[in-house]
Structures are given as C-alpha cells and as structure tokens.
Amino acid sequence: MNALGGNTCSDEEPQLSEHTLLALQEFYAERMQLGTNPTTTGLSEFEENWQLSQFWYNEETAVALTKEVLRISQNRRIACISCPTLFAKLIQVAQLGQLECEAYLLEYDRRFETYGSSFVYYDYNDPLTLPHLITAHSFGIVVADPPFLSEECLCKVAQTITFLAQDKVILCTGAVMEDLALKLLNVRPCGFVPRHNRNLANEFLCYTNYDCTIVTEENDAS
C-alpha cells in the first residue's frame, strides 16, 4: 500500500494528479506562512547532538512548558533560548491556530534553520550578538535552557535573557545552578521538574521570576 492508499502492483512510478499537486502546494504554502518547514513540526527527525549537550524534553515536559508559556503570553513575543523541544511544540500549537504571538528559537545548531525566519543563530559565547530584529526588552517571555552546566555558560546566557526580557523568565537548568541563577536573574525553583527523553545524571529544576505552578501527572507522582 503506498502513501496515497493505492496498491503498489506495478513498477511504474506513481503520478499525482494535477488537482492533488495543487492541494499539496496550498498545504505547504500555508505551513510556510507559519514560518516553519511543513516537515519540521517536531524533533523526531533531529538526533540529539551530545557534543552540543543536546537533550530533548520528553513529551509531558514539552506540553507542560507550552501550556505555561501560553498562559502567561498575553500575545507577547516569546524567545526560546537553546530549547528547541519547547519551540517545536509551540510551532505545533501555531499550526492549530492557537498561537497568536511570534515565537523565536535562539539556537547554535544550524539544523534548525529549517524553521525559517523564526530561527535566530545564537552562540552563548557572544551573548549580545543578535540580529537587528531582536531588540532590547522586546520579548514578554524568555525561556532558556543553557546547554552546559557551568558558571560561565549560565552567566553569558543570563546576559542574553536580561537583554531580551520585558519581565517573565523561565529557566530550566541543573539544581547545582540554583544560587547563581538567583543572583543573576532573581529566579527561584517553581516546583516543576523538567524531564528528558534520556535519563540524565544531573538533577534539573525549573526556575521562574514570578509565581508559577506547573503540574503534570509525572511530577505529581514523583
């Protein structure tokens, strides 16, 4: 059975009708208007690059963070720094017509350029080297997941967060960073524990600079 539901009984290359081709073109055009490639609505085709310290959130964590971002967004711009799992989920929401604000992914990994104009190349070593469209205090919400558990990395990412954020900040990083995160960003653990597809040795926490309660079944059980 082929993708169109017909039997693959001959060696002839299947041909799409003119009507079907037009429908596909319209489908892809609609998806491109959302600022993303239609085949890149999630991260299933992207392998984690451990050299870049990439570890994808599990589905429950991605959904919980997305719900919280939507709850507090108030139609303001959203910046996702080094957290492509969350950004991919926001794009899925956008495709359902449930996201009325702009979301950007600030990320070092250029594979995510497939997200088009929503992708912003970002190197935490140059925390304020950003394109002109990314201006000071232009994001209502900044969500960040620094790639490395080091003081240097968090300090530099914090510079970016401080530059971008209007007020709301969500930070996902290791428990060992708690004191430094408070000092740099005035964020505190909110009780939510981010989970990843792979079990990591380090304990991770979610920090915010506002009163926040993110609840999932998995966190309730832990």
N, C-alpha and C positions, 0 to 999 in steps of 0.2 A: 504494500500500500504506500503510495507516495504522499507528499505533503498536502496535495490537493484532494486526497481521498480516492483517487483512481488506482486501478491495479497497474503495476509496472510489468506488463506482459510482453513488451516488445523492446528492442534495442534502440528504437527511435528516441531522440532527445525530445522531451516533452516541451510543447509550445504553449505559452499563455495567450489567452485571447486578448484582443485589443481592450475590451471592457475591463478585464482583470488587471491588465497592466496599468490602466488609468486609475483604478481603485487603489492599487498599491502605491502609485506615485502620490496620490492625495493623502494616503495614510502616512507615508514618510514625511511629506511636506508639513502635515500637522504636528508631527513629533519634533521636526527641526525647529518649528516656531517656538517650542518649549525650551530651546537652547540645548538639546541633547540629541545624540545619535539614537535612533529607534532601537538599535540592537544593544544599547548600553543602559538599560534601566536598572540593572543591579550589578553585583560584583562577581557573579558566577563565572564570568569569563576571565577574570583577573586573579591570577595566583598571588598570594602574599609574597612579597619580596623581603625575606628576613634580613638581607643586608641593609634595607631601608627601615628595618624594625617595624614592618607592617603586620598587624594582627587585626583581622576583621572582627567586628562585634557579631555576636550571634543575633538571630532574628528578633528575639524578645527584647534585647537591649536596644537594637536599632529602632524598633517600633516605639518603645517607651520614651526614648530621647526625642523621636519625631513628634510624638504627642505633646511632650512638654514644650518643645520649640513652637509648635503651632498654637499652644495655649497662651503663650506669652508674646507672640509675634506682633499682634496688633497691626498687621500688614506692613511691618517694617523690614528692611533688608536683613538677611541672615548671612553670616560668614561662618563657614566650616573650615577650620584650620587643621589640616592633617587628619581629618576624619572622613574619608571617602564613604565609609559604610553608612553614616548618617546622611550624607549628601545624596547618595544613591536612593535612599528611602524617601527623601524629600522630593526627588525627581519623580518617583513613582506617584507620590501624592499629587504633584503638579499635573501629571498626565491624567489624573482623575478629576482635574478641575477644582481641587480642594486647597490649592496654594495660591494665594493672591498677592504674594510679595516675591521679590527677587532673592535667589539664593546663589551663593558663590562658593566654590571649592578652592581654597588656597592650598596647593599641594606641590611637592617636589617631583613626584613621579609623573613624567610626561605622557604616560599611557592614558591618563585621564583627560588629555586634550580632546578626546572624543566627545566630551561634554560641551565642546564649542566655546562660546563666549562666557559661559558660566565657570570655565576653568581659568584660574589665575596661577601662573607659575610662582612658587614660593619656596625660598630657601631660608630656613630659620637662621642661618649664619649671617644673612643680610636682612634683618627683621623689618626694616623700613623701606626696602627696595620693592616698591609696588607700582603698578601702572596708574596712570592719571585718574582712571575711573574709580579707583579705590582711594577715597579721600578720608581725612581725619574725622573720626566720630560719625561715620556715615552708616553704621550698622546698629540696628536696635538690639540684635542678639549676636554674640560671638560665642561659638562653641569650638573648643580646642582640645586636641589630644596630642600633646608633644610627642614626637617619635621616639625620643630617648629619655630614660630616667636618669638625668644628670642635672646638676645645678646650672651648668652653662646653657643647656638646651631650654630649660624652663625660664631662665632669666631672659633669654632672647625672644622666646615665643611670647612672654609676658609683655615685652615692648610692643610687639605687633598687636596684641589684644588691647592694650591701653590706648594705642593709636586709633584703632578701629571702633572700639565700643562706645555707644552712647550711654548705656547703663547695664544691661543684663549680660552676665558672663556665666557660661557653663564650662567647667574644666574637668576633663577625665584624665587622670594620671595616677601614679602609684601612691600608696599610703605614705611612703617614705618622704614624699614631697610636701606633706601637709603643712609644716611650719613655714617653709619657703613660699608656698602658694598663698598662705595667709598674708605674709609680709609683702609680697609683690602685688597681689591682686585683691586682697581682702575677701578671699573666698574661703568657705568652710564646707566640710563634708555635709551632704544633704541626706545621707542615709541610703541612697541608691548605690548599688554595686554593679558597675558595668561588667558584663560577661563577654567572653570571646569564643569564637569557634574552636580555638585551640586553648587548652588549659595552660595558663601562664603561671610561672613560679611566684611572681611578684603579686602582692595584693593591690588591687586597683580600687579607687574610690571616685565618686563624682562630687565635685565641689561647685558651689554656686555663691554668688554675691547677693542673693535675695532668698526669701523664704520659699522653699520648694519641697514638694513631696512627690517623688516619682515612685509608683508602686507597681510591681509586677508579681505574678504568681511565684516566679522563681525566687525573687528577693523575699517574699513573704515566708517561703519555706526554709530560707537559709538562716 
